[in-house]
Amino acid sequence: MVKLRAGSKVQGSEDDSKKRRKIPDTAPLVAVLILMMVYFTFASEYFFQVENFKNILANAAVTGIVCIPSTFLIIAGQIDLSVGSAAAVSGMMLAQVVNAHGVPLGLLAVLVFGLAFGCFNGFIVTVIGVNALITTLGGLGFLYGVALLIGNGQTVGMNNFEWLGTAQPLNIPLPIVIFAVLAIIGAITLRFTKFGRSIYAIGSNPNAARVVGIRSNRVIFQTFILSAVASAFAGAVLTSQLSAGSPNSGLGLELQVVTAIVLGGASLAGGRGSIFGTVLGLLIVGILNNGLILMDVPTFWQRIAQGLMLILAVSFDSIRAKLNNTRS
């Protein structure tokens, strides 16, 4: 009888463990999101309004466009810190070309720039072998200088191209529609395609990925191209919203992108992450920014809050990794 009781206790603990494992990894994010919405609803009478939610989503959508391929990169164990400066150069270039030659050539210039810069990052990382953090950090500084150079340090006004950032098909801001489509495509790509499986494999164990025939450098190269093109396009959307190109338009974008992705459950060590988690992280960042603005919190406190959020997210990721290693 004693043995039976002991066995039943073991079986019970196994059942409890299985139940705990069934709890989705994103459940805490959903809880945080709900708590933040409840708090800001009581803190500001303007928060819980349809127009404000549209504003939150429209602003988050621009960052979200960059987050999709950046999620791919982080899952693969890479990172791109040049996204903000790439968006700024794209915006400055778009404003100059649209004013001189029209919208079609402006968009073409933006996409060509994104493709070229993505190839540059991919080449430096995969062929020359420079660490992605160093490569893209250098790119951040270099492109910020280029953005200042294009407009001589000044904002460049732009006419006749507001629709990309301000159009509202079916009363939904176009940037939200674009982001939603890209998020769906990104989620399907990660979950159901060979390319997506390769990204997870590279991030989990690069050596094992090579052994099974995955061309790691090729996948990483392509992902850097996607990141740069998305950053350039996000810069075009932002410039359209502002009706002007500004060298400071992408300032802090890389911070928001990394924060959203890590908050969403991705590991900076690679091998883990999802588009759904990134979307939840993005909403948390967007609601925090919006709520603080509505509460008239000074800008420097907003920056402090964003920085602390990133530190907490990375710390949680590190603690979770150590716990997983201990259990294994």
C-alpha positions in Angstrom: 0.0 0.0 0.0 2.8 2.3 0.8 4.3 1.7 -2.7 1.0 2.4 -4.3 0.7 5.7 -2.5 4.2 6.7 -3.5 3.5 5.8 -7.1 0.3 7.8 -7.1 2.2 10.8 -5.8 4.7 10.5 -8.6 2.0 10.2 -11.1 0.2 13.2 -9.6 3.4 15.3 -9.8 3.8 14.2 -13.5 0.3 15.2 -14.2 0.8 18.6 -12.6 4.0 19.1 -14.6 2.1 18.3 -17.8 -0.6 20.8 -16.9 2.0 23.5 -16.2 3.6 22.8 -19.6 0.3 23.3 -21.3 0.1 26.9 -20.2 1.1 29.0 -23.3 4.4 30.9 -23.1 2.5 34.0 -24.2 0.0 33.8 -21.3 2.0 36.2 -19.0 2.2 38.7 -21.9 -1.5 38.7 -22.4 -2.0 39.2 -18.6 0.5 42.2 -18.7 -1.3 43.6 -21.7 -4.7 43.4 -20.0 -3.3 44.9 -16.7 -1.7 47.8 -18.6 -5.0 48.5 -20.5 -7.0 48.5 -17.3 -4.4 50.8 -15.5 -4.3 53.4 -18.4 -8.1 53.3 -18.8 -8.4 54.6 -15.2 -5.3 56.9 -15.5 -6.6 58.8 -18.6 -10.1 59.4 -19.9 -8.7 59.5 -23.4 -7.1 56.1 -23.4 -10.1 53.7 -23.9 -11.3 55.2 -27.1 -11.5 53.8 -30.6 -9.5 56.6 -32.2 -6.8 56.2 -29.6 -6.5 52.5 -30.2 -6.3 53.2 -33.9 -3.5 55.6 -33.1 -1.7 53.0 -31.0 -1.9 50.4 -33.7 -0.9 52.8 -36.5 2.2 53.9 -34.6 3.1 50.3 -33.6 2.6 49.1 -37.2 5.6 51.1 -38.5 7.8 49.4 -35.8 6.0 46.1 -36.5 7.0 46.1 -40.1 10.6 46.0 -39.0 9.9 43.5 -36.2 8.9 40.7 -38.6 12.3 40.1 -40.3 14.1 41.2 -37.1 12.3 38.3 -35.3 13.7 36.0 -38.0 17.2 37.3 -37.3 17.0 37.0 -33.6 15.7 33.4 -33.8 18.6 32.7 -36.0 21.0 34.0 -33.3 21.7 37.3 -35.2 20.7 40.9 -34.7 20.3 44.1 -36.7 20.8 47.4 -34.9 21.0 49.5 -38.0 17.2 49.4 -38.7 16.5 52.9 -37.3 19.2 54.6 -39.3 18.2 52.6 -42.4 14.7 53.9 -42.0 16.0 57.5 -41.6 18.1 57.2 -44.8 15.1 55.7 -46.6 12.9 58.6 -45.5 15.4 61.3 -46.5 16.0 59.6 -49.9 12.3 59.2 -50.5 11.6 62.9 -49.9 14.4 64.0 -52.2 13.5 61.7 -55.0 9.8 62.2 -54.8 10.2 66.0 -54.9 12.5 65.7 -58.0 11.2 62.7 -59.9 7.8 61.6 -58.5 6.5 58.8 -56.3 7.3 55.7 -58.5 11.0 56.5 -58.7 11.0 57.4 -55.0 9.7 54.0 -54.0 12.1 52.3 -56.3 15.0 54.2 -54.8 13.9 53.1 -51.3 13.6 49.4 -52.2 17.0 49.4 -54.1 18.6 51.0 -51.1 17.1 48.4 -48.7 18.2 45.6 -51.0 21.8 47.0 -51.4 22.2 47.7 -47.7 20.9 44.2 -46.8 23.4 42.6 -49.1 26.1 44.7 -47.5 25.2 43.6 -44.0 24.8 40.0 -45.1 28.2 40.0 -46.9 30.0 41.4 -43.9 28.5 38.9 -41.5 28.4 35.7 -43.6 31.4 36.1 -45.9 33.9 38.3 -44.0 32.7 36.8 -40.7 32.3 40.0 -38.6 29.9 39.7 -35.7 26.4 40.9 -36.5 26.2 43.2 -33.4 29.4 45.0 -34.4 28.5 45.1 -38.1 25.1 46.6 -37.6 26.2 48.9 -34.8 28.7 50.3 -37.3 26.0 50.5 -39.9 23.8 52.5 -37.4 26.4 55.2 -37.0 27.3 55.2 -40.7 23.8 55.5 -42.0 22.8 58.2 -39.4 25.7 60.3 -40.9 24.4 59.6 -44.4 20.9 60.7 -43.4 22.3 64.0 -42.1 24.3 64.4 -45.3 21.4 63.9 -47.6 19.5 66.8 -46.2 22.4 68.8 -44.8 21.1 68.1 -41.3 17.7 69.5 -42.1 14.2 68.0 -42.5 13.1 67.7 -46.1 9.4 68.4 -46.9 7.5 66.1 -49.3 4.3 66.6 -51.2 1.8 64.3 -52.9 2.7 61.1 -51.0 0.6 61.1 -47.8 -1.6 58.1 -48.8 0.9 55.4 -47.8 0.9 56.5 -44.2 -2.5 58.1 -43.8 -5.0 56.2 -46.1 -7.7 54.4 -44.3 -9.3 51.6 -46.3 -12.5 50.4 -44.6 -11.7 53.0 -41.9 -8.5 51.1 -40.9 -5.2 52.9 -41.2 -3.2 51.4 -44.2 0.0 50.8 -42.1 -2.1 48.5 -39.8 -3.3 46.5 -42.8 0.3 46.3 -44.2 1.6 45.1 -40.9 -1.2 42.6 -40.4 -0.5 41.0 -43.8 3.3 40.9 -43.1 2.7 39.4 -39.7 0.5 36.6 -41.1 3.1 35.9 -43.9 5.9 35.9 -41.3 4.1 33.5 -39.0 3.3 31.1 -41.9 6.9 31.3 -43.1 8.3 30.4 -39.7 5.9 27.6 -39.0 5.3 25.9 -42.3 8.2 26.5 -44.6 11.7 25.1 -45.0 13.1 28.6 -44.7 11.4 29.0 -41.3 12.5 25.6 -40.0 16.1 26.5 -41.1 16.0 29.7 -39.1 15.1 27.8 -35.9 17.7 25.1 -36.6 20.4 27.7 -37.2 19.6 29.5 -34.0 19.3 26.3 -31.9 22.5 24.7 -33.1 24.4 26.1 -36.0 26.8 23.2 -36.3 24.0 20.6 -36.4 22.2 22.7 -39.0 25.2 22.6 -41.3 25.6 18.8 -40.7 22.0 18.2 -41.9 22.6 20.2 -45.1 21.2 23.7 -44.1 23.1 26.4 -45.9 23.3 28.7 -42.8 25.2 31.6 -44.4 22.7 31.7 -47.3 19.7 31.8 -44.9 21.3 34.5 -42.7 22.3 36.5 -45.8 18.7 36.4 -47.1 17.3 37.4 -43.7 19.6 40.4 -43.5 18.2 41.5 -46.9 14.6 41.1 -45.6 15.5 43.2 -42.5 17.0 46.0 -44.5 14.2 46.1 -47.1 11.6 46.2 -44.3 13.5 49.0 -42.5 13.6 51.0 -45.8 9.9 50.5 -46.4 9.1 51.4 -42.7 11.0 54.6 -43.3 8.9 55.3 -46.3 5.7 54.8 -44.3 6.9 57.0 -41.5 7.9 59.8 -44.0 4.5 59.6 -45.6 2.9 60.0 -42.2 5.0 63.1 -41.5 4.9 64.4 -45.0 8.7 65.0 -44.6 11.9 63.2 -44.3 13.9 63.7 -41.1 17.4 62.3 -40.2 16.0 61.7 -36.7 12.9 59.8 -37.8 14.3 56.4 -37.0 15.9 57.4 -33.7 15.4 54.7 -31.1 13.6 52.3 -33.5 16.1 49.6 -32.9 15.5 49.8 -29.2 11.7 49.4 -29.6 12.2 46.5 -32.1 14.5 44.5 -29.9 12.4 45.2 -26.8 9.2 44.0 -28.5 10.8 40.8 -29.8 12.5 39.9 -26.5 9.4 40.7 -24.6 7.6 38.4 -26.9 9.6 35.4 -25.8 12.5 35.4 -28.3 15.9 34.5 -27.0 18.9 36.7 -28.0 20.9 33.4 -28.0 18.7 32.2 -30.8 16.5 29.2 -31.4 13.3 30.5 -29.8 10.7 33.1 -30.7 7.4 33.6 -32.6 5.6 36.3 -34.6 2.6 36.1 -32.3 4.9 36.7 -29.3 6.5 39.6 -31.1 3.1 41.1 -31.8 2.2 40.9 -28.1 5.5 42.5 -27.2 4.9 45.2 -29.7 1.5 46.0 -28.3 2.9 46.2 -24.8 5.6 48.7 -25.9 3.0 50.7 -27.9 0.5 50.9 -25.1 3.2 51.9 -22.6 4.3 54.7 -24.9 0.8 55.9 -25.6 -0.3 55.7 -22.0 2.7 57.7 -20.7 2.0 60.4 -23.3 -1.6 60.6 -22.3 -0.5 61.0 -18.7 1.8 63.9 -19.7 4.8 62.0 -18.5 8.0 63.9 -19.7 9.8 62.4 -22.6 12.9 61.5 -20.6 10.9 59.3 -18.3 9.4 57.6 -21.4 13.0 56.8 -22.5 13.9 55.6 -19.1 10.8 53.3 -19.0 11.6 51.9 -22.5 15.2 51.2 -21.4 14.2 49.5 -18.2 11.7 47.4 -20.1 14.4 46.1 -22.4 16.7 45.4 -19.4 14.0 43.5 -17.6 13.1 41.5 -20.8 16.7 40.5 -21.4 17.2 39.6 -17.8 14.1 37.5 -17.8 15.4 35.8 -21.0 18.7 35.1 -19.3 17.1 33.7 -16.1 14.8 31.5 -18.2 17.7 30.1 -20.2 19.6 29.3 -17.0 16.6 27.5 -15.5 16.1 25.5 -18.7 19.8 24.4 -18.6 19.5 23.4 -15.0 16.4 21.3 -15.7 18.1 19.6 -18.7 
